[in-house]
Amino acid sequence: MHQQVRTSPTRTGGPGADAERGGITEILRILRDADVNLQTAGGRDLDRNGEFVIAVHHDDDDPDGPGEAAAELLRSKGFKDAHAVKVRNCDVR
């Protein structure tokens, strides 16, 4: 099991992908400045009221800590709906 961190990229309303404040660029800048090691990033409907999704690299000893810390960081920067979600994954042939 791993975690995804999910948040809306529209902190201030308006287009989420390109908004100067609250857009994906700001989210990525916040994570970069905090040295968060992203494993994946994606999302859906980002130009409207969609959701930006990231997975944070973690050690097997602490699989939840880095994702929860990243969600807390984003909440502290104004992305109030940032939250960590446990996601099951499996390999499919």
Buried (B, 14 or more C-beta within 10 A) or exposed (E): EBBBBBBBBBBEEBBBBEBEEBBBBBBBEBBEEEEBEBEEBEBEEBBEEBBBBBBBEBEEEEBBBBBBBBBBBBBEBEBEEBBBEEEEEEEEE
